[in-house]
Amino acid sequence: MSLNRQEKAVVIEEVSAQVAKAQSIVIAEYRGLDVASVTVLRKTARESGVYLRVLKNSLARRAVAGTAFEPIAEQLTGPLIYGISVDPVAPAKVLATFAKTNDKLVIKGGSLPGSLLSKNGVEALASLPSREELLAKLLGTMQAPIAQFARTLNEVPTKFARGLAAVRDQKEKAAA
């Protein structure tokens, strides 16, 4: 079923809105994937905050024209599925993880604002920790000095109590 001009304009506008706020786009060829697999992929992408869409390449070219993702237009050949997200790692992670378990999904490449990524670049991006993981590590690093300081402060009364207990035990031994 082909789209008329008005419907194409709506699709381009929707995808352009996603591209405008995106930090990365990953493209993969989905030739041979069955509907059940694509449904699982879409569910995973939705849970990760990734906008996943199958588009005609001509519409995708129009959506990225004039944006920082314009260099990706040269990679748009064949039946492609597009992963677009505000989190730069999320689409690469979702598609690369799915591609490991399903050989029919082949990652073609991707783009970060102003730069083009090859298949290897997308896989390297997928191996990076997610935003949440990085924030958790940062928070742990920031809390470490405070936690150590609290443990140090707690040691003073603990050592004092142990010392009093040792003196008490020594006097009880001497009295006995």
C-alpha positions as CSV (number, residue, x, y, z in Angstrom):
1,M,0.0,0.0,0.0
2,S,1.6,3.2,-1.1
3,L,1.2,6.5,0.6
4,N,-0.2,9.6,-1.0
5,R,1.7,12.9,-1.0
6,Q,-0.1,14.1,2.2
7,E,0.6,10.9,4.1
8,K,4.2,11.0,3.1
9,A,4.5,14.6,4.4
10,V,3.0,13.5,7.7
11,V,5.6,10.6,8.0
12,I,8.5,12.9,7.1
13,E,7.3,15.5,9.6
14,E,7.0,12.8,12.4
15,V,10.5,11.3,11.6
16,S,12.0,14.8,11.3
17,A,10.7,15.6,14.8
18,Q,12.4,12.5,16.2
19,V,15.6,13.3,14.3
20,A,15.6,16.9,15.6
21,K,15.9,15.7,19.2
22,A,18.0,12.6,18.6
23,Q,21.6,12.0,19.6
24,S,22.0,8.9,17.4
25,I,20.5,7.0,14.5
26,V,21.3,3.4,13.8
27,I,20.2,1.6,10.6
28,A,19.9,-2.2,10.1
29,E,18.7,-4.3,7.2
30,Y,15.8,-6.5,8.2
31,R,15.4,-8.7,5.1
32,G,13.9,-12.0,6.0
33,L,12.8,-11.2,9.5
34,D,9.4,-12.6,10.5
35,V,6.6,-10.5,12.1
36,A,7.0,-12.1,15.5
37,S,10.7,-11.2,15.6
38,V,10.0,-7.6,14.5
39,T,7.4,-7.4,17.2
40,V,9.9,-8.5,19.9
41,L,12.4,-6.0,18.5
42,R,9.8,-3.1,18.6
43,K,8.9,-4.0,22.2
44,T,12.5,-4.0,23.3
45,A,13.1,-0.7,21.6
46,R,10.0,0.9,23.2
47,E,11.2,-0.2,26.6
48,S,14.6,1.4,25.9
49,G,13.2,4.6,24.7
50,V,14.2,4.0,21.1
51,Y,12.0,5.2,18.2
52,L,12.0,2.2,15.8
53,R,10.5,2.6,12.3
54,V,10.6,0.9,8.9
55,L,10.7,3.7,6.3
56,K,11.1,4.2,2.6
57,N,14.7,5.4,2.1
58,S,13.6,8.4,0.1
59,L,11.4,9.5,3.0
60,A,14.3,9.0,5.4
61,R,16.6,11.0,3.2
62,R,14.1,13.9,3.3
63,A,13.7,13.6,7.1
64,V,17.5,13.9,7.7
65,A,18.1,16.6,5.0
66,G,19.5,19.7,6.6
67,T,20.2,18.1,10.0
68,A,23.4,17.0,11.7
69,F,22.6,13.4,10.5
70,E,22.6,14.3,6.8
71,P,25.8,12.2,6.2
72,I,23.8,9.0,6.8
73,A,21.9,9.5,3.6
74,E,24.6,7.8,1.6
75,Q,24.1,4.5,3.6
76,L,20.3,4.3,2.9
77,T,20.0,1.4,0.5
78,G,17.9,-1.7,0.9
79,P,15.1,-2.6,3.3
80,L,16.1,-0.7,6.4
81,I,14.8,-0.3,9.9
82,Y,15.8,2.9,11.7
83,G,16.5,3.2,15.4
84,I,16.5,6.8,16.6
85,S,17.0,8.0,20.2
86,V,17.9,10.8,22.6
87,D,20.3,8.4,24.3
88,P,23.2,8.0,22.0
89,V,23.9,4.4,23.1
90,A,20.4,3.0,23.3
91,P,19.6,2.3,19.5
92,A,23.0,0.7,19.0
93,K,22.6,-1.5,22.1
94,V,19.0,-2.6,21.2
95,L,19.8,-3.4,17.5
96,A,23.2,-5.0,18.3
97,T,21.8,-7.2,21.0
98,F,18.9,-8.3,18.8
99,A,21.3,-9.0,15.9
100,K,23.4,-11.3,18.1
101,T,20.4,-13.6,18.5
102,N,18.8,-13.2,15.1
103,D,21.2,-13.4,12.1
104,K,18.6,-11.9,9.7
105,L,19.0,-8.5,11.2
106,V,22.2,-7.0,9.8
107,I,23.5,-3.7,11.2
108,K,24.5,-1.4,8.3
109,G,25.8,1.7,10.1
110,G,24.7,4.7,12.0
111,S,25.3,8.3,12.7
112,L,26.0,10.6,15.6
113,P,25.4,14.3,15.1
114,G,27.9,15.3,12.4
115,S,29.6,12.0,12.1
116,L,29.0,8.7,10.3
117,L,29.4,5.3,11.9
118,S,30.3,2.0,10.2
119,K,29.0,-1.3,11.4
120,N,32.1,-1.7,13.7
121,G,31.5,1.8,15.1
122,V,27.9,0.9,15.9
123,E,29.0,-2.3,17.7
124,A,31.6,-0.3,19.6
125,L,29.0,2.2,20.6
126,A,26.7,-0.7,21.7
127,S,29.5,-1.9,24.1
128,L,29.6,1.4,26.0
129,P,27.6,1.6,29.2
130,S,24.2,3.2,29.1
131,R,23.5,6.6,30.5
132,E,21.9,5.1,33.6
133,E,24.9,2.9,34.2
134,L,27.3,5.9,33.9
135,L,25.2,8.0,36.2
136,A,25.2,5.1,38.8
137,K,29.0,4.8,38.6
138,L,29.4,8.6,38.9
139,L,27.1,8.7,42.0
140,G,29.1,5.8,43.5
141,T,32.3,7.6,42.9
142,M,30.9,10.8,44.4
143,Q,29.6,9.0,47.5
144,A,32.8,7.0,48.2
145,P,34.7,9.8,50.0
146,I,31.6,10.7,52.1
147,A,31.0,7.0,53.0
148,Q,34.7,6.6,54.0
149,F,34.5,9.7,56.1
150,A,31.4,8.4,57.9
151,R,33.2,5.0,58.6
152,T,36.2,6.9,59.9
153,L,34.1,8.9,62.3
154,N,32.3,5.8,63.4
155,E,35.6,4.1,64.2
156,V,36.5,6.6,67.0
157,P,33.6,5.7,69.4
158,T,33.9,2.0,68.4
159,K,37.6,1.9,69.3
160,F,36.8,3.7,72.6
161,A,34.1,1.2,73.4
162,R,36.5,-1.7,72.7
163,G,39.2,-0.1,74.8
164,L,36.7,0.3,77.8
165,A,35.7,-3.4,77.3
166,A,39.3,-4.5,77.4
167,V,40.0,-2.5,80.6
168,R,36.9,-4.0,82.2
169,D,37.9,-7.5,81.2
170,Q,41.4,-6.9,82.5
171,K,40.1,-5.6,85.9
172,E,37.7,-8.6,86.2
173,K,40.6,-10.9,85.5
174,A,42.7,-9.1,88.2
175,A,39.9,-9.2,90.7
176,A,39.3,-13.0,90.1
